């Protein structure tokens, strides 16, 4: 038995139907059953009768007992598809045991609830994932334009609709059909409707799963849809800890039923259309917004607050203030909302003309730009889990010692008027305290000595801060940030377990001796730092930027675990005489006195950046470039170095290649490229692309890399970017028998202009050929389709996995084509057809050799496909 599992509308039925059409001729008896419903004994008999009548093609069969399926089919080799199963009893009735059917039989089950498969002992599960953005657009266009791409002028609109549909195939087809033949103006009109209301067909399909949930799981679904989508499992569990929702088991149930997805990083993710469904369910609770559980629509929230019509029904308000104009509320606006737990005002500000008189016992208080000097005097914060008051006008939070055992996060960043932090002695579960940019804050209270679960303390930019408790040991404290605390002269003894310490821009003159081990990241650069006497051996990332050191101390050079060294704007640094044997990257910028650098690297260096190090000598540059292990290099310069034997102005160069000639090469040869780039004035990020093509325009290979080139204005002059790559894609080298005589290298950059380019072909087997590849390569060319097909030989069996390529060997298609093209309603012939390769203009001899090679490959592909097809038919 095999399960096809995925959310509603993803295309499970379409995939199962395509499989059935592909395979039924190999079985003596076959049946595709949907609309399965089990209520009582009689309904079970009817299902038995229906299955046997269909599979045996006998219309007048009469079944009188529930052993009939085994009795009739135990010696028959059958193919059965049970579509849209939503209850374990349905499986028990129609396919309780494998021995009910003869040897070689197959039962395929499609469903939304993975738990049913597990409970029935079905371990071979294919998870249907959402199609890629490209495939989703194609599905939509097939319905909206009757072609695979948008019509001219509709490109952006089509992409917007696909985004709103969340790549769900059902929604793409339904919405696409409704847009077919409409004008551009009508499209724009309908877009608003898609954003606010679900199509009835889509709602009907999605609503089924919600309606079958237990009441407590429905409530959890609505909490996520209105408030906690894209939050972590821990966060949701903590926020709802005082409820009766059984969050842990509830999330497992929702995930098993494909109503949410728990990411590998522990985030709860609900599809945008399911989120819209949940919010529509809330709207249907009452015609009066003030009587619903959650408020998320900005205009409705504004009206409720302005008219003070909120009631005890409201438990959450999520208010995007950017969606309304200027707005003010009165001091008693929340008095009717005594059950309000989650309050979130974000993306803007509202006016509060008087100090607020009342706030409920909130678990979440998130209010961007809170407009008053303090919170209400009557506010009782004992239920608070998270306090988020960024960019507020607060001077003080509350007075006295409050019971804060639920409080886990405080974020008061950029509250520039904040003068004091309240007594936190009873906030014993606090994990994060963020005070960045609180410019008026002078003291961190001694009560933090009780915060033994505190992990993050960030007071960066607190320019008046000078009093910090000392001689305490917060054992859980892992990250401390005190950048630009310009009055801080010494680092306090507050923890020996710090992993990340950032104290740049302070008056601290040397590294604190109290931190002896375990520190991984140290950012300590400042003009006050003129020498280093101590750095823990455990440090792997060291930033000495903006310091006045003249040399890198020997003990830093010898740090056994140092991998990344940053020395930006070290104006007095003259040379780098050595470096750690574990070093992987060096970033230097505006080191205006730097003249030389030792290049005896002990391991491949991933990155070398030297921006505006104008005095760096040519010998150092030459050695840096020649080092074979560099993945990517930045150097100041405006000319391509001489060792790049092929050079030109602009971003494209053509190279003649001759195997065995003066510049020998083979299919495994690599290249080194150098680009002269102009400084980026807008974005520090840049997408660098390198395309290799034949003279006829056929793509041979491509390399793409997203780089952090430099912050704006860091690089004041032109600079060199040097990287490495393969001439031919590694995955296709075994197929290469004919190679072109000329290759065109074309370079592009998303945010910098390419002034010059140069290429050096690296000899096969030479030292330079061992260089680590640059970035994430994307291989292209006229043989890619063959590589895709040959990948089927790696498939051994179907196992319970999220690897959605399991069906490629059944249908001759990659997974992405199954999860999208199949769903789009294309014919089976279209589904089974491979893309034709692009023609390559070759000589007669080359054509002959290539044809021979191609015939061998096609023969191999057919053999592999037949082998796996037979394997499927005989698998027990």
N, C-alpha and C positions, 0 to 999 in steps of 0.2 A: 504494500500500500504506500502511496505517495501523497503528500499534502502540498497544496499550493496556497500559501498564506499571505495575506496583505490587507490593507485598508479597503473600505468600500470605494468603488469607482476606479480602482487602480488597473483593472483589466484582467482579473483572475479568470472570469468566465471566458473571455476572448482567448486567453492562452490555452485554457482547458479544451475549448472547442477546436482550436487549431491543432492541438495534440491529437485529439480524437480523430479529426479528419485525416491526419497524417498516418495514424497507426491502425485504424479499425480494420483495414483490409488484411492485416496479419493475424486476425483473430477469427475464430469460427462464429462467435457470438459477441455482440457489443451493444452498449446502451449508454445514452447520455440522459441523466435524470436531474431535473431542477424542481423548484417549488415543493420541496420535501417538508411535510408537516406531520407531526405525531402528537395526537391528543389522547387516544385510548386504544383499547385492544382492536376495535374495528378498524381504526385508521392504520394500525400496523398491518393488519391483513390486507387492506387496500394497497398499501405500499408494496408488500410482497407481490400481490397480484399485478400491480403496475410494472414492477421491475421484470418479472418473469414474462409477462405478455410482451413487453418491448424487446427483451433480449432474445426470446425464443420465437418472436414474430407470430404469436398465437393470440388472437383477439378474445377468444371466448374461454380463457382459462378461469377456473374457479379454485381459489385457495382456501383451505379450511383450518390450517394450523401454521404456526410460525417456524416450523422446520422445513418449509417447502423450498426455500432458496438452496439450502445445503443439499436437500434431496435431489433437486433437479440439476444443480450446477457443479457438484463436487468432482465430477469427471470431465467437465467442460473447460476449455481454455477460453477465458472471456476477458473483455475490456469493458470496464464500467467507470463512468464519470459521475460522481455525486456532487452536484453544484450547489454552492451557497448553503452549506451545512451550518447551522447555528446552535445545535444542541447535541450533546453526546448520545442521547437516546436515538437520534436519527441514524447515527453510525451503527449503534448496537443492533438496530432493527434490520438494516440492509446489508451490513458487512461486519458482523461481530467478530468472525474469525477468518483467518486466511484459508484454513482448510475447507471452508464452505465452497471454495472455487478450485478448479482443477489446476495442475502444475502449469506454470508459465502465465497464469492470469495476472491482470493488472487492475487495481482499483485506484483511481485518482480522485482526491477530495479537495474541493476549494472551499475556503472559509476565512472568516475574519478573526477567529479566536484560536490562538495557538494552543491554549490550554486543552481544547478538545482533542487536538492531535496527540498531545503528550499523554492525556488520560487514556487514549485508545491504543497507545503503544506505537504510534506512527512516528518514526524517527527520521525518515527521509523527507525532508521539508524544503521546499523552494520558496524563499521569501521574495515577493514581487516588490521591487523598489520603484520609486518615482523615476520617470525618464529624465534624461539630461535636459538642460535648457534648450539645446539645439533640437533635440527630438521633440520636446514639448511644443516648440514653435512649429515644427513640421506637422504634428498632429492637428494643431489648431488651424493651420493654413489649409490643410486638406478639407476641413469642414467649412471654413470661412471663405476660401477663394477657389476651392477645387483644384488646388495645385500645392506643391510642397513648400513654397516660399511666399512671402507677402507681396501683394501688388505694389507697384510704385506709389509712393505717397502714404502708404499704410504701415510702413516698417515700425515706426515708434509706437503707433497705436496697437499694433499686433503684439509687440513685446510687452506693452503695459497690460494687455488683457491676459497674456500668458502668466505674467507675474501675479495678477489678481487671482487667477485660477490655481496658483500654487503648483503648477505642473501636474495636476490631477487629470488623467486622461478623460474620465467621464465629463468633467467640467469643461475641458478643452473642446470636446466634440459638441456638447449641448450648447455652449455659448457661441462656439464657432458657427454652428448651424443657424443660430438666431441672428448673427451678423451678416450672413451670406446675402450679397446683393445690395446691402445698405450703403448709403453715401457716407462720406467722411464726417459730415456734420452729425448724422444719425449715430455714427460710432461714438463720437464724443459725448453725445447725449446719453447713450446707454451705459457709458463707462461709470457714471455716478451711481446708477442703479446696481451695477455689479459690486461696487464698493460697499454698498449699504444693505443689499438684500440678496439672499440666495435664490437662484432659479428654483422653481417648484420641483422639477424633476431631480435636481441635485439634492435639494433638501429632503425629499422623500427617501432617497437612497441612504443619505448620511444619518437621517433621524432614526432609522431602524435600530442601529447599534446603540444609540443613546437610550431609546425607549426601553430596551431590554435590560438595562443596568438596574442594580439595586438602588434604592433611594439614596443611600449614603454615597454610592459611587457616582450617581448623577450629581449630587452636591459637589463632590470633589471635581468632577468634570467642569462644572460651572465656575468654581474657584479658579481653576487653571485657565479657562477660556477668558475670564474677565480680569484676572490679576497676576497669575503666576506662570504664564507661558514663557519659556526660555529661561526660567530660573532653575537653580540646582535642586536636586532631590533633598539635600540637607536643608536648604532654605525653606522649601515648601513644608517639609516635615516640622521644622521649628516654628514657622508662622502658624501652623494649624495644630500645634501640639495640645492646645487647650480644647480642641473640638472632639467630637465623637466620630470623626471620619475615617479612622484607621488608615492613615495616609500611606504607610508602607505597603500594606496589602492592596489598598485601593489603587495605587500607582501600578503595581504588578498586574492587576486585573485590567486596567485601562490599556496598558502596554500590550498585554496578551490579546486584547480585542482590537488592536490597531487604532485605538482612539488617541493615544499619545505614543511618543517614541522617547526612550531614555538613551541619550547619546553615550558614547564611550567615556566622555568627561563628566557624566552624571547630570546632564541637563535634561529637564523635562521639556519636550517640544511637541506642540500640538499643531497640526496642519492648519493653515490660515482659514480654510473653508470650514473645518470643524470648529475652529475658534468663533467664526462668524455664526455658525449654527448655535453654539452655546450662548452667545450674546443675544440671538433672536429668541431663544427659550426664555431668557431673563426678561426681555421686553414683553413677552406674552404673559408674564406674571401679573401685570396690571397695566391699565391704560394711563395711570398716573405714575410718572417716574419716581416720585417720592415714596412710593409704596413697593418698590422692587428691591431685590437683594443687592444688586450691584448697579452702579452708575458709571458708564464709560463714555457716553456720547457727550461731547463738550457743551453743546447748546442746551441739552437737557439738564446737565449739571448746573450751568449758569442760571437757568430758570428756577431750579429747585433752591439754589443758594439765595438768589435774589428775592424770591417770594417766601423763603423760609418754610417750604412745604415738605422738608425731610421728615421721615417717621422712623420708628423703631425697627422697621423692616430692613433698612439699609445697613449692610455690614461692610461694604467697600465702595470707595469712590476713587476712580483713577481719572484725573482731570488734566488733559493736555491743553494748557492755557494758551498755547500758540494759535489755537483754532478760534479764538474769540478776540475781540478788541479790548480796550480798557474796561476794567470791571472792578467793582468794589463790593465788599460784603460787610455785614453788620456784626456786632460783637457777640450776639446770641444765636448766630446762624446754626450752630450745631446742637442746640439744646434739645431739639426733638429727636435727635439721632443717638439715643442712649446705647444702642447695640453696635454702633460703628466701631470696627476694629482696624480697618486698613484705610488710611488716608494718604493719597498721593497727588500732590499738585506739582506739575513739572512743565518744563519748556516755557517759562514766562513768569509773570508775577501778577498778583491781584492786590488791590488796595484794601487796607484795613484801617479805617479812619479812627478807630478807638481800640484800646487794648482789649483783646478777646476775653470774654468772661467765662467761657466754658469750652472744654475739649473732653470728649469721652475717654474712657480707658482704652486707649489705642494699643495695638501690638505693632503697628507700623505708622510712624509719623515721618512722611517724606514731603517736604515743602520747600521747593526751590525759592530762593529770595524771600524768605519769611520777612514781612515788612515792619515788625514791631521790635522793641528793645528787649522784651522778655516774653516768655510763655505765660498763659493765664495763671494767676495765683492759685486757682482751685485745681489746676491740672495735677492728676495723680499718675505718675509715670511707672507705677510698679508692674504694669502689664507689658511695657515696651520691650520689644525684641530688637528693633532697629530704629535709630534716631538719625534722620538724614536732613540736615538743615544747611545746605550749601549756599554760599553767597547771601547769607541772611544779614539783617541789621541788628541782630541780637547783641546785647552787651552781657547778658547773664541768662542762664537757663532757668534755674529754680534755686531756692534756698534750702538750707538744712541737709540732713542725711536722709535720703530716700531709699526705700527698699527696691533695689534694682536687680534682683537675682535673675530675671528673664533677659536682661539687656545683653546683647552680643555685639552690636555694632554702633559706634558713634561716628558720624561724619559731619564736621562743622567747617569744612574747607572754605577758605576765602570769605569767612565772616570777619571782615576787617575791623569791626568795632568790638569784637568779643574781648572782654577784659579778664574774665576768670572762668575756670572750669569748676563745676560743682564738686562737692565731696563725693568720691566714687568708691568709698570704702566697702559699700555693700553691693557693688556691681561685680560680684565675684566670678561671673561667667563671661565678662567682657573679653572679646577676642580682638577687636579692631578699634583703634582710636586715631582718627585722622583730623589733623589740625592745620594742614597746609594753608599758608597764606593768611593766617590769623595775625595780622601785623600788630595789633594792640595787646596781644597776650604776652605777659611778662613771666608767668610762672606756671609750671605744671605741679599740681597739688601733691603733697606727700602721701595722700590717700591711694595713689597708684601702687603703693607697696603691697596692697591687698589683691592686686589684679594678677593672680597667679596663672590665669588662663590667657592673658594678653599675648597675642602673637605679633601684632603690627602696631607700631607707634611711629606716626609720621607727623613731624612738626616743621617740615621744610618751609622756608619763607617766613617764619615767625621772627621778624627782624629785631623785636624787642625782648625776645625770650632770653633770660639769663639765669633763671633759677630752675634747676631740675633736681629732684630727689637723688641722693647718692647713697652708696653703701647698702644697696638692696640687691637681691638677686631674683629677678622675675624669670623663673626657669623655662617658661614657655615662649618667651620673647625671641622671635626669630628675625624680624626685620625692623630696623631703626633708620628713619630718615630725618636728618636735621640740616639739609642743605640750606645755605644762605641764612642761617641763624648767626648773623654777623657779630653778635655780642657774646657768642659762646666761645670761651677760651680753653676749656678742658672738657673732655668727655666724661660723663658721670659713670660710676660703677653701678649699673642697673641690671646687668645680665652677663653671664659668662657663656651663654648659649647662642649668641647672635650669629645668624648665617649671612645676613645682608646688612651692611653698614654704609650709609651715605652721609658724609659730613663735609661736602664741598662748600667752599665759600664761607668758612668759619674762621675764627682766629686760633683754632687748634694748630699747634706747631709740630706735634708728633703723634704718632699712632698710640692710642691708649694701651698701656701694658697689661691692663686687666683682662683684655680679650686674648686668650692664649691659644685657643684651638677651635676648630669647627667652622670658622668663618670662611665663606666661599666667595663672596663678592664684596669688594672694598672700593669705595669711591671717596677719595680723600683729598683731591687736589684743591689747593687754594694758594694765594700769594703768600700766606703766612708760612706755608710749608716750604722750607728751604733745604731740608735734608730728611732722610728717613733712617731711623735707627732700628726699627723693628717692624716686621710684617709676618703674621702667622704662616707657617708652611702650608696650611690647608687652603690658602687663597688660590682660586682658579681664575678670577677676573679682577684686574687691578686698573683703576683709573686715576692717573696722576695729573690730569689736565689742569691748566691754569696755575701750576706750581712753579716755583723759582729754582727747582733743582737743576744742577749743571751736568749731572751724570746719573745714570741708573746704577744704584749701588750693587755691589757684587752679590749680596745675599738675595736681592730681588732677582738678579739674573739666574741665580741657582735655585729659585723656588721650584720644588719638584712637581707641583700640580698646576702651575700657572699656565693657562691656555690662551687668555686674551689680555692684551696690554693696550691701554689707550693713553696717549701722551699729547693731547691737544693743547695748543697755545702755551707750550712750555718754552718761553722765549729765550731762556738762557741755556737750554740743552744743546750741547755741541755734537755729541756722538753717542751712538749706542754700541757699546763694545762687545756685547754678547747678549744672549737671551736664554730663557729656560729651555731645557730639552723637551718639555711637553708643550711648548708654545704652538698655537694654531693660528693666531691672527695678531697683527699689529696695526693700529690705527693712529696716525699722526697727522695733525693739521696745524698750520701756522706756527710750526716750530722754526722760527725765522733764522735761528743760528745753527740748526742741524746741518752738519756737513758730511758725515759718514755714518755707515751702518755695517755691522758685521752680518754677513750672509751665510754663515756656516750652520744652516738649519739641520736639526737632528731628525726631523720628520716632515712630511708634506704640510706646507702652510696653506690654510684655506683662504686667507685674505691678507693682503698687504695694501694699506692705503696711506699715501703721503700727499696730502693736499697742501699746496702753498708752502712746501718746504723748499724754498727757492735756492738755498745754498747746497742742497744735497748734490754731491759730486757725481760725475758721469760714471765713474767706476762702480760706485754703489748701485746706481740705477741699472747698469749693465748686469751686475751680479744678481740683482733682484729678478730681472727679467729672465736670466738664464736658469734660475733655479727651477727644477723640473716639477716640483710638487705644488706649485701655486694653482689654486682654482681661479682666483680673480685678483687682479692687481690694479691699484690706482697710483699714478705718479704725476707729479707736476711736469708739464711739457707741452710743446706745440708742434712737435715733429715726430713722425713715426721713426723709431730707431732703425739703424742700418741692417740689423740682423733679420728684419722682416723683408725678405727678398722681393716680394711683390707689393708695390705701393702705388697709391694714386690719391688724388684729391676727390672729395665726395664720399659717397657711401656704398659704392659698388666697384668690384674689380673682377676681371676675367683672367683665369689662369689656365695655360695650356699644360696638359699632363701627358707624359709619355712613359709608360711602364718600361723599366730597364734603362731609361735615358738618363740625362744629366740630373734630373730631379726625380729619383725613383719613388714609387708609391705602390700601394696595394689596397685591397679592400679594407684592411685593418689600419691603414695609415690615419694619422691625426693631423690637426692643424693648430697653429697658434695665431690669434688675430690681435691686432692693436688698432684702437680707434682713438682719434683726437677729437675730444668732445668740448663744446663750449659750456661755460658754467650754467647751471640750472638756477633760474631766478624765481621760479614759482614753487615747484614741488621737489622735496628731497628724494622722492622715489622715482624710479625710472624702469621701464620695461625694455630690455635690450633683446632684440631678435636678430638672428643670423640665419639666412636662407641660402641653401646650396642648390643650384639648379643647373641643368644642362643648357647648352646654347639654345636649344629649341624650347626652353621654358619648363621642362619637366622637373619637378622638385625631387631632389635626391635625399636631402636631409634638412632638418631645421633644429635650431637650438634656441630656447627661450629662457630668460633669466630676469627675475625681478630683483633689483638691487636698491640698496639705500646708498645713493651716490654721494650725497652730502647735504647737510642742512642748508637752507637758503643763505646765501652770502658767505658760507664757509669757504667755498672755492672761488677765489677772486680771479683766477687765471684759467686758461685752458688746461685740460689735464688728459692723461692717457689712461684708457681702460684696456687691459690685456686679459684675455681669457683663452681657453682651450676647447677643442671639440673634435668629434669624429667626422671624417669626410663622408663615410657611409654609415647608415644606422646599424648598430651592433646586432639588432634582432634579425636583420635581413642579410647579413654578410654571407651566410651559407648559401644564399640564392644568387649571389652576384657572380656571374660568369663573364659578363660584358661590362666594361667600364667606359665612360665617356672620355673623349680626348680633351674637352674643355669643361671647366666648371666656373660658374658665375657665383661669386660670393656677394650677397646683398645684406647690408646692415641697416637697422632702424633703431631709434630710441624715442620713447614716448615724451620725454621732457627735455632733451638736450639735442643740439644740432651736431651731426657728424661732419667734421671739417675734413678729415683725412682718414684713410684706412690702410692697413697693411696686413698681409698674410704670409706666414711661413709654413711650408709643408714639412712635417716631422717624419723622419725616416722610420720605417717599420722596424720594431725591435730595438730602437734606440732608446737612450735614457729618457728622452722627452715623451716617449709614448706611454709612460707609466703614470702620466698626470691624471689626477682625479677629474672626472667629467664636470663640466660647468652646469650647475642648476638642474632643472628638470627638462630633459630632452624630449622633444616630440618628433617622432620619425615620420617621414612621409615618403612619397615616391610611387613608382608604378608597380611595386610588388607588395605593397602593404596588405592588400586583400588576401594574398597567399599566406602571409604570416598569421593573419587573424584566423584563417581556416586551419592552419597547421597546429594552432594552439589546442585544438580538440584532442590531440594525442596526449595531453597532460591530464585529461579527465579520467578518473578511475571509477568513481561511483558517485551517487547522489548522497550527500550527508547533510545533517542538520547544520545549516550555516547561513550566514547572510551573504555569502558569495552568490550573486545572482547570475552567474554564468553557467549554471548547471545544465540548462536546456540547449546549449549551443550545439551539442553533438546529436540531439534529436532532430533539430530543425535546420541545421546548417547555418545558424545565425548566431551572432554574438548576443549577449544578454541585453544590451541596451536596445537592440532591435526588437527583442521579444517584448520588453517591458514598455515599448512605446509604439513601434510600427504595427505590432500585432493588435494593439488596442485601438489603433486608428481606423481599423476596419478594412485594411488592404486585403486583396485576394491572396489565397494561399500561394498562387504562382509567384506573385510579387514577393511574398515573404521568403520563399525559398531561393530567390535569385540573388547571386552575388554581383557586386559592382564590377564592371568591366575595367581593366587596367588602362591607363593612358598610353597612347601609342608613343613609342620612342623611335626617332629616325636614326637608323643605324645602317651600316654598310651591309651588302648582301651576305658576306661571311658572318658578320655579327648577328644578322637576322636568323641565319640558319642555326648557329649555335644557340641563340636565345630560344628559338622555337623548340629545339630538341630538349633544352633544359626545362622549358615550360611544360612540355608534354610529360616529362618524367614527374614533375611536381604534381600536375593534375592527376596523374595515375596514382601517386602516393595519397593525395587528398581523398580520392574516391575510395581507395582501400581502407583508409582510416575511418571514413564515415560508415562504410559497410560493416567494419569490425564492431564499431560501437553500436550500430543499429542492431546487429545480431546479439550483442551483449545485453542490450535492453530487453529484447524479446525473450531471452533465456534466463534472465536474472531472477532468482527466487526471492 
